[in-house]
């Protein structure tokens, strides 16, 4: 099975530098032939790097939760002023 770079980064929490050293196959983009070719990575190799980086499935799950919480906290910070009520002058 093959995996795209974006999927490898999101699902396996791997940084771009780690994915850059993985071997890949280039295929024509099915959406638009004029666009750049897609780089497809071997999922088994991506999994090997993820196992090496995070140690186990539990380590990967913990990293995903940490990143999800970080995103949630950032979103919460972005919208904190939305629900403030303005005080009316009498």
PyMOL Python script that loads the backbone (N, CA, C, O; Angstrom):
from pymol import cmd

cmd.read_pdbstr("""\
ATOM      1  N   UNK A   1       0.821  -1.186   0.000  1.00  0.00           N
ATOM      2  CA  UNK A   1       0.000   0.000   0.000  1.00  0.00           C
ATOM      3  C   UNK A   1       0.864   1.250   0.000  1.00  0.00           C
ATOM      4  O   UNK A   1       1.984   1.251   0.512  1.00  0.00           O
ATOM      5  N   UNK A   2       0.330   2.303  -0.579  1.00  0.00           N
ATOM      6  CA  UNK A   2       1.061   3.558  -0.685  1.00  0.00           C
ATOM      7  C   UNK A   2       0.360   4.642   0.132  1.00  0.00           C
ATOM      8  O   UNK A   2      -0.842   4.572   0.388  1.00  0.00           O
ATOM      9  N   UNK A   3       1.136   5.638   0.531  1.00  0.00           N
ATOM     10  CA  UNK A   3       0.598   6.726   1.346  1.00  0.00           C
ATOM     11  C   UNK A   3       1.144   8.058   0.837  1.00  0.00           C
ATOM     12  O   UNK A   3       2.302   8.144   0.430  1.00  0.00           O
ATOM     13  N   UNK A   4       0.313   9.087   0.862  1.00  0.00           N
ATOM     14  CA  UNK A   4       0.761  10.412   0.467  1.00  0.00           C
ATOM     15  C   UNK A   4       1.489  11.074   1.634  1.00  0.00           C
ATOM     16  O   UNK A   4       1.341  10.667   2.786  1.00  0.00           O
ATOM     17  N   UNK A   5       2.267  12.088   1.321  1.00  0.00           N
ATOM     18  CA  UNK A   5       3.047  12.791   2.336  1.00  0.00           C
ATOM     19  C   UNK A   5       2.152  13.382   3.425  1.00  0.00           C
ATOM     20  O   UNK A   5       2.441  13.245   4.614  1.00  0.00           O
ATOM     21  N   UNK A   6       1.082  14.028   3.021  1.00  0.00           N
ATOM     22  CA  UNK A   6       0.170  14.663   3.975  1.00  0.00           C
ATOM     23  C   UNK A   6      -0.404  13.634   4.943  1.00  0.00           C
ATOM     24  O   UNK A   6      -0.481  13.883   6.146  1.00  0.00           O
ATOM     25  N   UNK A   7      -0.805  12.478   4.418  1.00  0.00           N
ATOM     26  CA  UNK A   7      -1.349  11.418   5.262  1.00  0.00           C
ATOM     27  C   UNK A   7      -0.294  10.887   6.224  1.00  0.00           C
ATOM     28  O   UNK A   7      -0.582  10.641   7.396  1.00  0.00           O
ATOM     29  N   UNK A   8       0.926  10.711   5.728  1.00  0.00           N
ATOM     30  CA  UNK A   8       2.006  10.204   6.571  1.00  0.00           C
ATOM     31  C   UNK A   8       2.296  11.164   7.713  1.00  0.00           C
ATOM     32  O   UNK A   8       2.550  10.734   8.838  1.00  0.00           O
ATOM     33  N   UNK A   9       2.259  12.451   7.434  1.00  0.00           N
ATOM     34  CA  UNK A   9       2.529  13.445   8.472  1.00  0.00           C
ATOM     35  C   UNK A   9       1.396  13.482   9.495  1.00  0.00           C
ATOM     36  O   UNK A   9       1.648  13.603  10.694  1.00  0.00           O
ATOM     37  N   UNK A  10       0.164  13.378   9.034  1.00  0.00           N
ATOM     38  CA  UNK A  10      -0.986  13.495   9.931  1.00  0.00           C
ATOM     39  C   UNK A  10      -1.230  12.209  10.728  1.00  0.00           C
ATOM     40  O   UNK A  10      -1.369  12.258  11.950  1.00  0.00           O
ATOM     41  N   UNK A  11      -1.280  11.085  10.058  1.00  0.00           N
ATOM     42  CA  UNK A  11      -1.630   9.826  10.699  1.00  0.00           C
ATOM     43  C   UNK A  11      -0.500   9.303  11.582  1.00  0.00           C
ATOM     44  O   UNK A  11      -0.738   8.833  12.695  1.00  0.00           O
ATOM     45  N   UNK A  12       0.739   9.389  11.073  1.00  0.00           N
ATOM     46  CA  UNK A  12       1.868   8.807  11.796  1.00  0.00           C
ATOM     47  C   UNK A  12       2.694   9.848  12.551  1.00  0.00           C
ATOM     48  O   UNK A  12       3.709   9.501  13.156  1.00  0.00           O
ATOM     49  N   UNK A  13       2.280  11.112  12.528  1.00  0.00           N
ATOM     50  CA  UNK A  13       2.934  12.200  13.273  1.00  0.00           C
ATOM     51  C   UNK A  13       4.429  12.285  12.978  1.00  0.00           C
ATOM     52  O   UNK A  13       5.239  12.474  13.885  1.00  0.00           O
ATOM     53  N   UNK A  14       4.782  12.144  11.721  1.00  0.00           N
ATOM     54  CA  UNK A  14       6.188  12.220  11.327  1.00  0.00           C
ATOM     55  C   UNK A  14       6.505  13.593  10.764  1.00  0.00           C
ATOM     56  O   UNK A  14       5.691  14.162  10.036  1.00  0.00           O
ATOM     57  N   UNK A  15       7.671  14.138  11.086  1.00  0.00           N
ATOM     58  CA  UNK A  15       8.051  15.438  10.525  1.00  0.00           C
ATOM     59  C   UNK A  15       8.458  15.296   9.058  1.00  0.00           C
ATOM     60  O   UNK A  15       8.773  14.207   8.579  1.00  0.00           O
ATOM     61  N   UNK A  16       8.440  16.412   8.378  1.00  0.00           N
ATOM     62  CA  UNK A  16       8.749  16.432   6.951  1.00  0.00           C
ATOM     63  C   UNK A  16      10.139  15.879   6.653  1.00  0.00           C
ATOM     64  O   UNK A  16      10.341  15.208   5.642  1.00  0.00           O
ATOM     65  N   UNK A  17      11.101  16.164   7.540  1.00  0.00           N
ATOM     66  CA  UNK A  17      12.475  15.690   7.340  1.00  0.00           C
ATOM     67  C   UNK A  17      12.579  14.177   7.332  1.00  0.00           C
ATOM     68  O   UNK A  17      13.353  13.609   6.562  1.00  0.00           O
ATOM     69  N   UNK A  18      11.811  13.527   8.173  1.00  0.00           N
ATOM     70  CA  UNK A  18      11.822  12.057   8.217  1.00  0.00           C
ATOM     71  C   UNK A  18      11.223  11.486   6.947  1.00  0.00           C
ATOM     72  O   UNK A  18      11.731  10.506   6.401  1.00  0.00           O
ATOM     73  N   UNK A  19      10.155  12.090   6.479  1.00  0.00           N
ATOM     74  CA  UNK A  19       9.504  11.606   5.257  1.00  0.00           C
ATOM     75  C   UNK A  19      10.404  11.836   4.045  1.00  0.00           C
ATOM     76  O   UNK A  19      10.360  11.071   3.082  1.00  0.00           O
ATOM     77  N   UNK A  20      11.222  12.895   4.092  1.00  0.00           N
ATOM     78  CA  UNK A  20      12.105  13.222   2.969  1.00  0.00           C
ATOM     79  C   UNK A  20      13.139  12.126   2.718  1.00  0.00           C
ATOM     80  O   UNK A  20      13.599  11.969   1.587  1.00  0.00           O
ATOM     81  N   UNK A  21      13.512  11.367   3.746  1.00  0.00           N
ATOM     82  CA  UNK A  21      14.517  10.316   3.552  1.00  0.00           C
ATOM     83  C   UNK A  21      13.895   8.990   3.124  1.00  0.00           C
ATOM     84  O   UNK A  21      14.623   8.041   2.834  1.00  0.00           O
ATOM     85  N   UNK A  22      12.588   8.906   3.078  1.00  0.00           N
ATOM     86  CA  UNK A  22      11.898   7.686   2.660  1.00  0.00           C
ATOM     87  C   UNK A  22      11.883   7.587   1.132  1.00  0.00           C
ATOM     88  O   UNK A  22      11.869   8.594   0.424  1.00  0.00           O
ATOM     89  N   UNK A  23      11.887   6.363   0.658  1.00  0.00           N
ATOM     90  CA  UNK A  23      11.802   6.171  -0.795  1.00  0.00           C
ATOM     91  C   UNK A  23      10.351   6.375  -1.239  1.00  0.00           C
ATOM     92  O   UNK A  23       9.418   6.152  -0.467  1.00  0.00           O
ATOM     93  N   UNK A  24      10.177   6.796  -2.474  1.00  0.00           N
ATOM     94  CA  UNK A  24       8.832   7.068  -2.991  1.00  0.00           C
ATOM     95  C   UNK A  24       8.755   6.732  -4.463  1.00  0.00           C
ATOM     96  O   UNK A  24       9.769   6.541  -5.134  1.00  0.00           O
ATOM     97  N   UNK A  25       7.527   6.663  -4.949  1.00  0.00           N
ATOM     98  CA  UNK A  25       7.234   6.426  -6.362  1.00  0.00           C
ATOM     99  C   UNK A  25       6.455   7.629  -6.846  1.00  0.00           C
ATOM    100  O   UNK A  25       5.544   8.091  -6.158  1.00  0.00           O
ATOM    101  N   UNK A  26       6.794   8.147  -8.014  1.00  0.00           N
ATOM    102  CA  UNK A  26       6.049   9.275  -8.574  1.00  0.00           C
ATOM    103  C   UNK A  26       4.998   8.763  -9.545  1.00  0.00           C
ATOM    104  O   UNK A  26       5.279   7.931 -10.408  1.00  0.00           O
ATOM    105  N   UNK A  27       3.790   9.273  -9.391  1.00  0.00           N
ATOM    106  CA  UNK A  27       2.685   8.913 -10.290  1.00  0.00           C
ATOM    107  C   UNK A  27       2.027  10.189 -10.773  1.00  0.00           C
ATOM    108  O   UNK A  27       2.052  11.206 -10.079  1.00  0.00           O
ATOM    109  N   UNK A  28       1.441  10.142 -11.954  1.00  0.00           N
ATOM    110  CA  UNK A  28       0.712  11.298 -12.467  1.00  0.00           C
ATOM    111  C   UNK A  28      -0.453  11.608 -11.542  1.00  0.00           C
ATOM    112  O   UNK A  28      -1.093  10.707 -11.001  1.00  0.00           O
ATOM    113  N   UNK A  29      -0.716  12.889 -11.370  1.00  0.00           N
ATOM    114  CA  UNK A  29      -1.809  13.311 -10.519  1.00  0.00           C
ATOM    115  C   UNK A  29      -3.128  12.995 -11.226  1.00  0.00           C
ATOM    116  O   UNK A  29      -3.340  13.451 -12.349  1.00  0.00           O
ATOM    117  N   UNK A  30      -4.018  12.226 -10.595  1.00  0.00           N
ATOM    118  CA  UNK A  30      -5.268  11.836 -11.266  1.00  0.00           C
ATOM    119  C   UNK A  30      -6.256  12.991 -11.432  1.00  0.00           C
ATOM    120  O   UNK A  30      -7.144  12.926 -12.281  1.00  0.00           O
ATOM    121  N   UNK A  31      -6.110  14.037 -10.634  1.00  0.00           N
ATOM    122  CA  UNK A  31      -7.048  15.160 -10.726  1.00  0.00           C
ATOM    123  C   UNK A  31      -6.730  16.078 -11.897  1.00  0.00           C
ATOM    124  O   UNK A  31      -7.630  16.609 -12.548  1.00  0.00           O
ATOM    125  N   UNK A  32      -5.445  16.256 -12.155  1.00  0.00           N
ATOM    126  CA  UNK A  32      -5.032  17.166 -13.222  1.00  0.00           C
ATOM    127  C   UNK A  32      -3.652  16.726 -13.713  1.00  0.00           C
ATOM    128  O   UNK A  32      -2.664  16.886 -12.995  1.00  0.00           O
ATOM    129  N   UNK A  33      -3.572  16.183 -14.905  1.00  0.00           N
ATOM    130  CA  UNK A  33      -2.291  15.680 -15.417  1.00  0.00           C
ATOM    131  C   UNK A  33      -1.188  16.758 -15.517  1.00  0.00           C
ATOM    132  O   UNK A  33      -0.002  16.433 -15.485  1.00  0.00           O
ATOM    133  N   UNK A  34      -1.575  18.015 -15.636  1.00  0.00           N
ATOM    134  CA  UNK A  34      -0.578  19.088 -15.774  1.00  0.00           C
ATOM    135  C   UNK A  34       0.068  19.447 -14.436  1.00  0.00           C
ATOM    136  O   UNK A  34       1.131  20.068 -14.415  1.00  0.00           O
ATOM    137  N   UNK A  35      -0.554  19.069 -13.327  1.00  0.00           N
ATOM    138  CA  UNK A  35       0.011  19.367 -12.010  1.00  0.00           C
ATOM    139  C   UNK A  35       1.251  18.513 -11.777  1.00  0.00           C
ATOM    140  O   UNK A  35       1.517  17.577 -12.531  1.00  0.00           O
ATOM    141  N   UNK A  36       2.002  18.834 -10.740  1.00  0.00           N
ATOM    142  CA  UNK A  36       3.181  18.036 -10.383  1.00  0.00           C
ATOM    143  C   UNK A  36       2.772  16.601 -10.089  1.00  0.00           C
ATOM    144  O   UNK A  36       1.640  16.325  -9.690  1.00  0.00           O
ATOM    145  N   UNK A  37       3.721  15.698 -10.295  1.00  0.00           N
ATOM    146  CA  UNK A  37       3.449  14.296 -10.009  1.00  0.00           C
ATOM    147  C   UNK A  37       3.335  14.086  -8.506  1.00  0.00           C
ATOM    148  O   UNK A  37       3.975  14.776  -7.713  1.00  0.00           O
ATOM    149  N   UNK A  38       2.510  13.124  -8.137  1.00  0.00           N
ATOM    150  CA  UNK A  38       2.336  12.790  -6.719  1.00  0.00           C
ATOM    151  C   UNK A  38       3.489  11.908  -6.269  1.00  0.00           C
ATOM    152  O   UNK A  38       3.965  11.056  -7.019  1.00  0.00           O
ATOM    153  N   UNK A  39       3.929  12.122  -5.046  1.00  0.00           N
ATOM    154  CA  UNK A  39       4.933  11.250  -4.455  1.00  0.00           C
ATOM    155  C   UNK A  39       4.207  10.321  -3.496  1.00  0.00           C
ATOM    156  O   UNK A  39       3.594  10.766  -2.526  1.00  0.00           O
ATOM    157  N   UNK A  40       4.282   9.042  -3.774  1.00  0.00           N
ATOM    158  CA  UNK A  40       3.618   8.047  -2.939  1.00  0.00           C
ATOM    159  C   UNK A  40       4.676   7.237  -2.201  1.00  0.00           C
ATOM    160  O   UNK A  40       5.606   6.710  -2.813  1.00  0.00           O
ATOM    161  N   UNK A  41       4.528   7.141  -0.880  1.00  0.00           N
ATOM    162  CA  UNK A  41       5.499   6.466  -0.027  1.00  0.00           C
ATOM    163  C   UNK A  41       4.977   5.104   0.383  1.00  0.00           C
ATOM    164  O   UNK A  41       3.771   4.918   0.544  1.00  0.00           O
ATOM    165  N   UNK A  42       5.886   4.148   0.552  1.00  0.00           N
ATOM    166  CA  UNK A  42       5.504   2.824   1.032  1.00  0.00           C
ATOM    167  C   UNK A  42       5.009   2.936   2.468  1.00  0.00           C
ATOM    168  O   UNK A  42       5.729   3.420   3.341  1.00  0.00           O
ATOM    169  N   UNK A  43       3.802   2.499   2.709  1.00  0.00           N
ATOM    170  CA  UNK A  43       3.236   2.601   4.046  1.00  0.00           C
ATOM    171  C   UNK A  43       4.040   1.786   5.061  1.00  0.00           C
ATOM    172  O   UNK A  43       4.153   2.188   6.219  1.00  0.00           O
ATOM    173  N   UNK A  44       4.588   0.667   4.650  1.00  0.00           N
ATOM    174  CA  UNK A  44       5.386  -0.149   5.578  1.00  0.00           C
ATOM    175  C   UNK A  44       6.624   0.610   6.046  1.00  0.00           C
ATOM    176  O   UNK A  44       7.009   0.498   7.210  1.00  0.00           O
ATOM    177  N   UNK A  45       7.250   1.374   5.167  1.00  0.00           N
ATOM    178  CA  UNK A  45       8.425   2.162   5.551  1.00  0.00           C
ATOM    179  C   UNK A  45       8.024   3.318   6.478  1.00  0.00           C
ATOM    180  O   UNK A  45       8.729   3.621   7.441  1.00  0.00           O
ATOM    181  N   UNK A  46       6.900   3.952   6.182  1.00  0.00           N
ATOM    182  CA  UNK A  46       6.402   5.032   7.033  1.00  0.00           C
ATOM    183  C   UNK A  46       6.094   4.492   8.427  1.00  0.00           C
ATOM    184  O   UNK A  46       6.416   5.132   9.428  1.00  0.00           O
ATOM    185  N   UNK A  47       5.473   3.321   8.492  1.00  0.00           N
ATOM    186  CA  UNK A  47       5.169   2.700   9.782  1.00  0.00           C
ATOM    187  C   UNK A  47       6.439   2.366  10.552  1.00  0.00           C
ATOM    188  O   UNK A  47       6.493   2.526  11.772  1.00  0.00           O
ATOM    189  N   UNK A  48       7.467   1.899   9.833  1.00  0.00           N
ATOM    190  CA  UNK A  48       8.740   1.572  10.477  1.00  0.00           C
ATOM    191  C   UNK A  48       9.334   2.809  11.134  1.00  0.00           C
ATOM    192  O   UNK A  48       9.798   2.745  12.272  1.00  0.00           O
ATOM    193  N   UNK A  49       9.323   3.945  10.420  1.00  0.00           N
ATOM    194  CA  UNK A  49       9.858   5.193  10.977  1.00  0.00           C
ATOM    195  C   UNK A  49       9.026   5.671  12.165  1.00  0.00           C
ATOM    196  O   UNK A  49       9.573   6.180  13.143  1.00  0.00           O
ATOM    197  N   UNK A  50       7.704   5.507  12.081  1.00  0.00           N
ATOM    198  CA  UNK A  50       6.823   5.912  13.183  1.00  0.00           C
ATOM    199  C   UNK A  50       7.084   5.046  14.413  1.00  0.00           C
ATOM    200  O   UNK A  50       7.118   5.554  15.534  1.00  0.00           O
ATOM    201  N   UNK A  51       7.267   3.740  14.208  1.00  0.00           N
ATOM    202  CA  UNK A  51       7.562   2.826  15.317  1.00  0.00           C
ATOM    203  C   UNK A  51       8.889   3.201  15.971  1.00  0.00           C
ATOM    204  O   UNK A  51       9.017   3.184  17.196  1.00  0.00           O
ATOM    205  N   UNK A  52       9.871   3.537  15.140  1.00  0.00           N
ATOM    206  CA  UNK A  52      11.182   3.936  15.654  1.00  0.00           C
ATOM    207  C   UNK A  52      11.095   5.243  16.440  1.00  0.00           C
ATOM    208  O   UNK A  52      11.753   5.402  17.468  1.00  0.00           O
ATOM    209  N   UNK A  53      10.289   6.164  15.955  1.00  0.00           N
ATOM    210  CA  UNK A  53      10.188   7.482  16.595  1.00  0.00           C
ATOM    211  C   UNK A  53       9.354   7.457  17.874  1.00  0.00           C
ATOM    212  O   UNK A  53       9.742   8.054  18.878  1.00  0.00           O
ATOM    213  N   UNK A  54       8.206   6.767  17.843  1.00  0.00           N
ATOM    214  CA  UNK A  54       7.273   6.817  18.973  1.00  0.00           C
ATOM    215  C   UNK A  54       7.336   5.582  19.862  1.00  0.00           C
ATOM    216  O   UNK A  54       6.726   5.574  20.932  1.00  0.00           O
ATOM    217  N   UNK A  55       8.047   4.550  19.458  1.00  0.00           N
ATOM    218  CA  UNK A  55       8.259   3.382  20.309  1.00  0.00           C
ATOM    219  C   UNK A  55       7.166   2.324  20.238  1.00  0.00           C
ATOM    220  O   UNK A  55       7.466   1.131  20.200  1.00  0.00           O
ATOM    221  N   UNK A  56       5.933   2.732  20.219  1.00  0.00           N
ATOM    222  CA  UNK A  56       4.821   1.771  20.195  1.00  0.00           C
ATOM    223  C   UNK A  56       3.565   2.479  19.713  1.00  0.00           C
ATOM    224  O   UNK A  56       3.559   3.686  19.470  1.00  0.00           O
ATOM    225  N   UNK A  57       2.509   1.697  19.581  1.00  0.00           N
ATOM    226  CA  UNK A  57       1.225   2.268  19.187  1.00  0.00           C
ATOM    227  C   UNK A  57       0.736   3.244  20.248  1.00  0.00           C
ATOM    228  O   UNK A  57       0.166   4.286  19.927  1.00  0.00           O
ATOM    229  N   UNK A  58       0.962   2.902  21.516  1.00  0.00           N
ATOM    230  CA  UNK A  58       0.543   3.783  22.615  1.00  0.00           C
ATOM    231  C   UNK A  58       1.261   5.129  22.549  1.00  0.00           C
ATOM    232  O   UNK A  58       0.665   6.173  22.815  1.00  0.00           O
ATOM    233  N   UNK A  59       2.556   5.095  22.189  1.00  0.00           N
ATOM    234  CA  UNK A  59       3.318   6.330  22.049  1.00  0.00           C
ATOM    235  C   UNK A  59       2.780   7.206  20.930  1.00  0.00           C
ATOM    236  O   UNK A  59       2.705   8.427  21.069  1.00  0.00           O
ATOM    237  N   UNK A  60       2.405   6.579  19.821  1.00  0.00           N
ATOM    238  CA  UNK A  60       1.840   7.311  18.683  1.00  0.00           C
ATOM    239  C   UNK A  60       0.485   7.904  19.058  1.00  0.00           C
ATOM    240  O   UNK A  60       0.204   9.059  18.739  1.00  0.00           O
ATOM    241  N   UNK A  61      -0.352   7.122  19.730  1.00  0.00           N
ATOM    242  CA  UNK A  61      -1.671   7.604  20.148  1.00  0.00           C
ATOM    243  C   UNK A  61      -1.520   8.779  21.111  1.00  0.00           C
ATOM    244  O   UNK A  61      -2.263   9.757  21.018  1.00  0.00           O
ATOM    245  N   UNK A  62      -0.563   8.688  22.036  1.00  0.00           N
ATOM    246  CA  UNK A  62      -0.331   9.781  22.988  1.00  0.00           C
ATOM    247  C   UNK A  62       0.101  11.047  22.255  1.00  0.00           C
ATOM    248  O   UNK A  62      -0.333  12.143  22.609  1.00  0.00           O
ATOM    249  N   UNK A  63       0.951  10.910  21.235  1.00  0.00           N
ATOM    250  CA  UNK A  63       1.393  12.073  20.455  1.00  0.00           C
ATOM    251  C   UNK A  63       0.231  12.689  19.688  1.00  0.00           C
ATOM    252  O   UNK A  63       0.111  13.912  19.615  1.00  0.00           O
ATOM    253  N   UNK A  64      -0.625  11.847  19.117  1.00  0.00           N
ATOM    254  CA  UNK A  64      -1.804  12.362  18.404  1.00  0.00           C
ATOM    255  C   UNK A  64      -2.700  13.158  19.350  1.00  0.00           C
ATOM    256  O   UNK A  64      -3.164  14.245  19.006  1.00  0.00           O
ATOM    257  N   UNK A  65      -2.945  12.607  20.558  1.00  0.00           N
ATOM    258  CA  UNK A  65      -3.783  13.306  21.538  1.00  0.00           C
ATOM    259  C   UNK A  65      -3.162  14.633  21.932  1.00  0.00           C
ATOM    260  O   UNK A  65      -3.862  15.639  22.057  1.00  0.00           O
ATOM    261  N   UNK A  66      -1.847  14.641  22.130  1.00  0.00           N
ATOM    262  CA  UNK A  66      -1.140  15.866  22.502  1.00  0.00           C
ATOM    263  C   UNK A  66      -1.308  16.931  21.419  1.00  0.00           C
ATOM    264  O   UNK A  66      -1.577  18.095  21.718  1.00  0.00           O
ATOM    265  N   UNK A  67      -1.149  16.527  20.176  1.00  0.00           N
ATOM    266  CA  UNK A  67      -1.300  17.478  19.063  1.00  0.00           C
ATOM    267  C   UNK A  67      -2.740  17.953  18.933  1.00  0.00           C
ATOM    268  O   UNK A  67      -2.989  19.122  18.638  1.00  0.00           O
ATOM    269  N   UNK A  68      -3.678  17.054  19.153  1.00  0.00           N
ATOM    270  CA  UNK A  68      -5.096  17.420  19.084  1.00  0.00           C
ATOM    271  C   UNK A  68      -5.433  18.441  20.171  1.00  0.00           C
ATOM    272  O   UNK A  68      -6.136  19.418  19.909  1.00  0.00           O
ATOM    273  N   UNK A  69      -4.937  18.219  21.381  1.00  0.00           N
ATOM    274  CA  UNK A  69      -5.180  19.157  22.481  1.00  0.00           C
ATOM    275  C   UNK A  69      -4.539  20.517  22.195  1.00  0.00           C
ATOM    276  O   UNK A  69      -5.121  21.557  22.502  1.00  0.00           O
ATOM    277  N   UNK A  70      -3.357  20.508  21.615  1.00  0.00           N
ATOM    278  CA  UNK A  70      -2.672  21.756  21.264  1.00  0.00           C
ATOM    279  C   UNK A  70      -3.502  22.545  20.249  1.00  0.00           C
ATOM    280  O   UNK A  70      -3.647  23.762  20.363  1.00  0.00           O
ATOM    281  N   UNK A  71      -4.046  21.830  19.249  1.00  0.00           N
ATOM    282  CA  UNK A  71      -4.900  22.480  18.246  1.00  0.00           C
ATOM    283  C   UNK A  71      -6.169  23.031  18.886  1.00  0.00           C
ATOM    284  O   UNK A  71      -6.600  24.140  18.573  1.00  0.00           O
ATOM    285  N   UNK A  72      -6.767  22.242  19.789  1.00  0.00           N
ATOM    286  CA  UNK A  72      -7.985  22.656  20.476  1.00  0.00           C
ATOM    287  C   UNK A  72      -7.732  23.907  21.311  1.00  0.00           C
ATOM    288  O   UNK A  72      -8.521  24.851  21.270  1.00  0.00           O
ATOM    289  N   UNK A  73      -6.632  23.920  22.072  1.00  0.00           N
ATOM    290  CA  UNK A  73      -6.307  25.077  22.905  1.00  0.00           C
ATOM    291  C   UNK A  73      -6.052  26.320  22.064  1.00  0.00           C
ATOM    292  O   UNK A  73      -6.430  27.425  22.454  1.00  0.00           O
ATOM    293  N   UNK A  74      -5.414  26.145  20.913  1.00  0.00           N
ATOM    294  CA  UNK A  74      -5.167  27.278  20.014  1.00  0.00           C
ATOM    295  C   UNK A  74      -6.485  27.820  19.468  1.00  0.00           C
ATOM    296  O   UNK A  74      -6.693  29.033  19.424  1.00  0.00           O
ATOM    297  N   UNK A  75      -7.371  26.920  19.055  1.00  0.00           N
ATOM    298  CA  UNK A  75      -8.680  27.349  18.555  1.00  0.00           C
ATOM    299  C   UNK A  75      -9.476  28.051  19.647  1.00  0.00           C
ATOM    300  O   UNK A  75     -10.137  29.056  19.388  1.00  0.00           O
ATOM    301  N   UNK A  76      -9.414  27.528  20.858  1.00  0.00           N
ATOM    302  CA  UNK A  76     -10.114  28.132  21.984  1.00  0.00           C
ATOM    303  C   UNK A  76      -9.579  29.539  22.257  1.00  0.00           C
ATOM    304  O   UNK A  76     -10.347  30.458  22.544  1.00  0.00           O
ATOM    305  N   UNK A  77      -8.282  29.695  22.166  1.00  0.00           N
ATOM    306  CA  UNK A  77      -7.651  31.003  22.372  1.00  0.00           C
ATOM    307  C   UNK A  77      -8.093  31.994  21.282  1.00  0.00           C
ATOM    308  O   UNK A  77      -8.300  33.178  21.551  1.00  0.00           O
ATOM    309  N   UNK A  78      -8.234  31.488  20.055  1.00  0.00           N
ATOM    310  CA  UNK A  78      -8.639  32.350  18.936  1.00  0.00           C
ATOM    311  C   UNK A  78     -10.063  32.876  19.088  1.00  0.00           C
ATOM    312  O   UNK A  78     -10.364  33.978  18.629  1.00  0.00           O
ATOM    313  N   UNK A  79     -10.933  32.112  19.718  1.00  0.00           N
ATOM    314  CA  UNK A  79     -12.338  32.513  19.809  1.00  0.00           C
ATOM    315  C   UNK A  79     -12.751  33.001  21.193  1.00  0.00           C
ATOM    316  O   UNK A  79     -13.938  33.227  21.425  1.00  0.00           O
ATOM    317  N   UNK A  80     -11.819  33.169  22.110  1.00  0.00           N
ATOM    318  CA  UNK A  80     -12.189  33.532  23.480  1.00  0.00           C
ATOM    319  C   UNK A  80     -12.898  34.882  23.574  1.00  0.00           C
ATOM    320  O   UNK A  80     -13.725  35.074  24.465  1.00  0.00           O
ATOM    321  N   UNK A  81     -12.596  35.813  22.684  1.00  0.00           N
ATOM    322  CA  UNK A  81     -13.215  37.133  22.739  1.00  0.00           C
ATOM    323  C   UNK A  81     -14.595  37.179  22.076  1.00  0.00           C
ATOM    324  O   UNK A  81     -15.306  38.175  22.208  1.00  0.00           O
ATOM    325  N   UNK A  82     -14.974  36.139  21.380  1.00  0.00           N
ATOM    326  CA  UNK A  82     -16.225  36.126  20.637  1.00  0.00           C
ATOM    327  C   UNK A  82     -17.428  36.242  21.568  1.00  0.00           C
ATOM    328  O   UNK A  82     -18.413  36.895  21.224  1.00  0.00           O
ATOM    329  N   UNK A  83     -17.360  35.617  22.743  1.00  0.00           N
ATOM    330  CA  UNK A  83     -18.519  35.563  23.624  1.00  0.00           C
ATOM    331  C   UNK A  83     -18.502  36.602  24.733  1.00  0.00           C
ATOM    332  O   UNK A  83     -19.370  36.588  25.606  1.00  0.00           O
ATOM    333  N   UNK A  84     -17.538  37.493  24.710  1.00  0.00           N
ATOM    334  CA  UNK A  84     -17.525  38.564  25.712  1.00  0.00           C
ATOM    335  C   UNK A  84     -18.640  39.549  25.393  1.00  0.00           C
ATOM    336  O   UNK A  84     -18.883  39.888  24.235  1.00  0.00           O
ATOM    337  N   UNK A  85     -19.304  39.994  26.438  1.00  0.00           N
ATOM    338  CA  UNK A  85     -20.371  40.980  26.231  1.00  0.00           C
ATOM    339  C   UNK A  85     -19.808  42.353  26.561  1.00  0.00           C
ATOM    340  O   UNK A  85     -19.034  42.531  27.501  1.00  0.00           O
ATOM    341  N   UNK A  86     -20.216  43.287  25.773  1.00  0.00           N
ATOM    342  CA  UNK A  86     -19.759  44.652  26.017  1.00  0.00           C
ATOM    343  C   UNK A  86     -20.646  45.287  27.081  1.00  0.00           C
ATOM    344  O   UNK A  86     -21.862  45.097  27.084  1.00  0.00           O
ATOM    345  N   UNK A  87     -20.031  46.033  27.973  1.00  0.00           N
ATOM    346  CA  UNK A  87     -20.789  46.709  29.016  1.00  0.00           C
ATOM    347  C   UNK A  87     -21.409  47.971  28.425  1.00  0.00           C
ATOM    348  O   UNK A  87     -20.761  48.726  27.701  1.00  0.00           O
ATOM    349  N   UNK A  88     -22.657  48.171  28.749  1.00  0.00           N
ATOM    350  CA  UNK A  88     -23.352  49.362  28.251  1.00  0.00           C
ATOM    351  C   UNK A  88     -23.153  50.511  29.215  1.00  0.00           C
ATOM    352  O   UNK A  88     -23.164  50.338  30.433  1.00  0.00           O
ATOM    353  N   UNK A  89     -22.978  51.647  28.661  1.00  0.00           N
ATOM    354  CA  UNK A  89     -22.860  52.850  29.491  1.00  0.00           C
ATOM    355  C   UNK A  89     -24.239  53.341  29.867  1.00  0.00           C
ATOM    356  O   UNK A  89     -25.142  53.325  29.030  1.00  0.00           O
ATOM    357  N   UNK A  90     -24.429  53.777  31.099  1.00  0.00           N
ATOM    358  CA  UNK A  90     -25.740  54.259  31.531  1.00  0.00           C
ATOM    359  C   UNK A  90     -25.841  55.739  31.429  1.00  0.00           C
ATOM    360  O   UNK A  90     -26.881  56.311  31.754  1.00  0.00           O
TER     361      UNK A  90
END
""", "prot")
cmd.dss("prot")
cmd.show_as("cartoon", "prot")
cmd.util.cbc("prot")
cmd.orient("prot")
